[in-house]
Amino acid sequence: MEFVNRDIVSIKDFTRPELEYIFEKAKEIEEKGYSRSTLKGKRVGLLFYEPSTRTRMSFDTAAQTLGADTIWFAGVEGTSVMKGETLKDTIETVANYVDVIVMRHPFDGSARWAADVTTKRAKQGLKKVPIVNGGDGKNEHPTQTMLDLYSVQKTQGGIDGLEVALVGDLKYGRTTHSLSYALSMFDTRIDYVAPEALQIPAHVVSFLKQKGIAQTKYSRIEDVIETADVIYMTRIQKERFPDENEYNKVKGVFRIDKSLLSRAKPTMRLMHPLPRVDEIAVDADDDQRSYYFQQAGNGVPVRATLLALIMGAVE
């Protein structure tokens, strides 16, 4: 398996054996601990054009825990983007300072574009600087999916044979797009729970159909609460709606509270990429099925593993 200098743009660029290898290494890091000599002398650039808490901070934590330095911006204020600097020029510049770039950007396909820029640099004899997609618009979020799958594996003992319900904003939700693609590599059944206006895009359904994955659409959480092994809640993303009136029609449409959660199997785990708004009631936080905060914590070992692999620090 080749990970050194590899871009992480789409979960579809990975195979099941590669994902399982990443999970194996992440488990080793959790069990054996972190070594600050692993990435000593390396530098990670965190370019976050959009707001982020968990992705930026977990990458920052992962890098520094392994001994790397980080440089970053969060939001474009105070950067030359405010002066009209293009994404290409920003990537060309920052690539001189760092060994890997983790980027979140509002435009679909921006991570692939950035990877093309650094690939062309490498062809010109300059150092290859891998691009890690921290979320590109409503397109994908591959490292979130890796930690999501790692969380599923940890809590369920495996991924094959599970029924996974994706709930909420499936149209604009990049985490659910990437997770759907990844689940197609396993023997799973996927439930899409959303209002029709926010259902999973047809191209995702088509992709999974070609893989032979069982898929069913629902409009109520109650239809899956008793059978699902994993419920993956997502918020209705106001910032993705071109029309606020359309957002107002669907906001608050789904909500899980302690009472509803009690109907689920004891082994079911409720997950969420966070942040939540009102789709999971606070009274559900202390239920044994709720796993979203531990899920966020799994971002550190998974992202530490990815950084170490693509910078050639582990095999």
PEZISUL-V412480 format. One record per residue. RES is the residue in one letter. PHI is phi in radians with two decimals (none if undefined). OMEGA is omega in radians with two decimals (999 if undefined). Layout:
# PEZISUL-V412480
RES&PHI&OMEGA + RES&PHI&OMEGA
This chain:
# PEZISUL-V412480
M&none&-3.09 + E&-1.91&3.13 + F&-2.04&-3.05 + V&-1.08&3.14 + N&1.07&-3.09 + R&-1.51&3.02 + D&-1.30&3.05 + I&-2.04&-3.02 + V&-1.89&-3.10 + S&-2.36&3.08 + I&-1.14&3.13 + K&-1.23&3.10 + D&-1.40&-3.08 + F&-1.92&3.07 + T&-1.83&3.09 + R&-1.03&3.12 + P&-1.03&3.12 + E&-1.18&3.10 + L&-1.11&3.14 + E&-1.12&3.08 + Y&-1.16&3.10 + I&-1.07&3.13 + F&-1.13&3.12 + E&-1.08&-3.13 + K&-1.21&3.10 + A&-1.11&3.10 + K&-1.11&3.11 + E&-1.09&3.13 + I&-1.09&3.13 + E&-1.09&-3.06 + E&-1.38&-3.06 + K&-1.65&-3.13 + G&1.64&-3.08 + Y&-1.71&3.08 + S&-2.02&-3.10 + R&-1.29&3.08 + S&-1.59&-3.05 + T&-1.02&-3.10 + L&-2.08&3.13 + K&-1.04&-3.13 + G&1.56&3.13 + K&-1.68&-3.13 + R&-2.39&-3.12 + V&-1.97&3.08 + G&-1.71&-3.13 + L&-1.97&-3.09 + L&-1.86&-3.05 + F&-2.00&3.12 + Y&-1.32&3.12 + E&-2.10&3.14 + P&-1.04&3.09 + S&-2.79&2.99 + T&-1.96&-3.02 + R&-1.18&-3.07 + T&-1.12&-3.12 + R&-1.15&-3.07 + M&-1.24&3.13 + S&-1.26&3.04 + F&-1.15&3.11 + D&-1.07&3.12 + T&-1.10&-3.13 + A&-1.04&-3.12 + A&-1.12&-3.08 + Q&-1.22&3.10 + T&-1.12&3.10 + L&-1.59&3.04 + G&1.70&3.14 + A&-1.46&2.99 + D&-1.60&3.09 + T&-2.24&2.94 + I&-2.21&-3.00 + W&-2.82&2.84 + F&-2.37&3.13 + A&-2.19&-2.98 + G&1.57&-3.00 + V&-1.61&3.09 + E&-1.11&-3.11 + G&1.53&3.10 + T&-1.99&3.14 + S&-1.26&3.03 + V&-1.04&3.12 + M&-1.15&3.12 + K&-1.61&3.14 + G&1.79&3.13 + E&-1.11&-3.12 + T&-1.37&3.07 + L&-1.03&3.12 + K&-0.98&-3.09 + D&-1.20&3.09 + T&-1.12&-3.14 + I&-1.12&3.13 + E&-1.00&-3.11 + T&-1.28&-3.07 + V&-1.13&3.13 + A&-1.05&3.08 + N&-1.31&-2.99 + Y&-1.80&-2.92 + V&-2.31&3.11 + D&-1.78&3.09 + V&-2.71&3.12 + I&-2.07&2.99 + V&-1.81&-3.01 + M&-2.30&2.92 + R&-2.04&-3.05 + H&-2.54&-3.07 + P&-1.31&-3.05 + F&-1.69&3.04 + D&-1.00&3.08 + G&1.48&-3.10 + S&-1.13&3.14 + A&-1.17&3.10 + R&-1.14&3.11 + W&-1.08&3.13 + A&-1.09&3.11 + A&-1.13&3.09 + D&-1.12&3.13 + V&-1.10&-3.10 + T&-1.26&3.07 + T&-1.16&3.10 + K&-1.12&3.08 + R&-1.04&-3.12 + A&-1.11&3.12 + K&-1.19&3.09 + Q&-1.56&3.09 + G&1.61&3.10 + L&-1.54&-3.11 + K&-1.09&3.06 + K&-1.28&3.10 + V&-2.02&-3.11 + P&-1.12&3.06 + I&-1.86&3.06 + V&-1.98&-3.11 + N&-1.35&3.08 + G&-1.65&-3.12 + G&2.10&3.12 + D&-2.08&-3.13 + G&1.00&3.11 + K&-1.74&-3.03 + N&-1.41&-3.08 + E&-2.51&3.08 + H&-2.62&-2.96 + P&-1.09&-3.11 + T&-1.28&3.02 + Q&-1.11&3.13 + T&-1.12&3.12 + M&-1.09&3.12 + L&-1.27&3.06 + D&-1.12&3.13 + L&-1.13&3.10 + Y&-1.07&3.11 + S&-1.15&3.10 + V&-1.08&-3.12 + Q&-1.10&-3.14 + K&-1.12&-3.03 + T&-1.52&-3.06 + Q&-1.90&3.14 + G&1.38&-3.12 + G&2.82&-3.10 + I&-2.04&3.14 + D&-1.04&3.06 + G&1.48&-3.08 + L&-1.58&2.96 + E&-1.81&-3.08 + V&-2.00&3.12 + A&-1.81&3.06 + L&-1.75&-2.96 + V&-2.21&3.00 + G&2.01&-3.09 + D&-1.54&-3.11 + L&-1.61&3.13 + K&-1.37&-3.09 + Y&-1.70&-3.03 + G&-1.38&-3.12 + R&-1.12&3.13 + T&-1.17&-3.13 + T&-1.30&3.07 + H&-1.13&-3.13 + S&-1.10&-3.13 + L&-1.13&3.10 + S&-1.06&3.12 + Y&-1.02&-3.09 + A&-1.18&-3.14 + L&-1.13&3.12 + S&-1.21&3.10 + M&-1.48&-3.10 + F&-2.15&3.12 + D&-1.51&-3.07 + T&-2.21&3.01 + R&-2.04&-3.08 + I&-2.05&3.05 + D&-1.84&3.08 + Y&-1.82&-3.09 + V&-1.96&-3.07 + A&-2.87&2.97 + P&-1.16&-3.05 + E&-0.95&-3.11 + A&-1.19&-3.11 + L&-2.13&-3.12 + Q&-1.21&-3.10 + I&-1.02&-3.12 + P&-1.05&-3.09 + A&-1.06&-3.11 + H&-1.20&3.07 + V&-1.25&3.10 + V&-1.01&-3.13 + S&-1.09&3.14 + F&-1.06&-3.11 + L&-1.24&3.11 + K&-1.08&3.11 + Q&-1.12&3.12 + K&-1.55&3.12 + G&1.36&-3.11 + I&-1.49&3.09 + A&-1.25&-3.11 + Q&-2.33&3.11 + T&-2.41&3.11 + K&-1.73&3.10 + Y&-2.33&3.11 + S&-2.05&-3.12 + R&-2.35&3.06 + I&-1.10&-3.11 + E&-1.01&-3.12 + D&-1.28&-3.06 + V&-2.18&-2.99 + I&-1.05&-3.06 + E&-1.59&-3.06 + T&-1.96&-3.06 + A&-1.20&3.03 + D&-1.57&3.09 + V&-2.42&2.99 + I&-1.98&-3.09 + Y&-1.90&-3.11 + M&-1.42&3.00 + T&-2.40&3.11 + R&-1.42&2.99 + I&-1.37&-2.95 + Q&-1.54&-3.10 + K&-0.99&-3.06 + E&-1.20&-3.14 + R&-1.58&-3.06 + F&-1.41&3.07 + P&-1.25&-3.10 + D&-2.29&-3.10 + E&-1.11&3.10 + N&-1.09&3.10 + E&-1.16&3.09 + Y&-1.09&-3.09 + N&-1.10&-3.14 + K&-1.28&-3.02 + V&-2.07&-3.11 + K&-1.10&3.11 + G&1.27&-3.06 + V&-1.21&3.14 + F&-2.13&3.14 + R&-2.70&3.05 + I&-1.93&3.03 + D&-2.11&-3.06 + K&-1.06&-3.13 + S&-1.10&3.13 + L&-1.16&-3.12 + L&-1.11&-3.12 + S&-1.13&3.13 + R&-1.43&-3.12 + A&-1.40&3.08 + K&-1.07&3.13 + P&-1.01&-3.11 + T&-1.51&3.13 + M&-1.13&3.07 + R&-2.14&3.11 + L&-1.60&-3.10 + M&-2.11&-3.11 + H&-2.84&3.12 + P&-1.26&3.14 + L&1.09&0.15 + P&-1.41&3.03 + R&-1.66&3.05 + V&-2.00&3.11 + D&-2.34&-3.07 + E&-1.36&3.00 + I&-2.21&-3.13 + A&-1.19&-3.13 + V&-1.07&-3.11 + D&-1.21&3.08 + A&-1.51&-3.01 + D&-1.08&-3.07 + D&-1.65&3.07 + D&-1.36&-3.10 + Q&-1.08&-3.12 + R&-1.37&-3.09 + S&-1.33&-3.02 + Y&-2.31&-2.95 + Y&-1.15&3.13 + F&-1.31&3.03 + Q&-1.14&3.09 + Q&-1.01&3.11 + A&-1.07&3.11 + G&-1.12&3.13 + N&-1.18&3.10 + G&-1.12&-3.10 + V&-1.21&3.13 + P&-1.11&3.14 + V&-1.18&-3.11 + R&-1.28&3.03 + A&-1.11&3.10 + T&-1.05&-3.12 + L&-1.10&3.14 + L&-1.09&-3.13 + A&-1.14&-3.12 + L&-1.19&-3.05 + I&-1.33&3.04 + M&-1.73&3.00 + G&1.24&-3.11 + A&-1.52&3.07 + V&-2.41&3.09 + E&-1.96&999
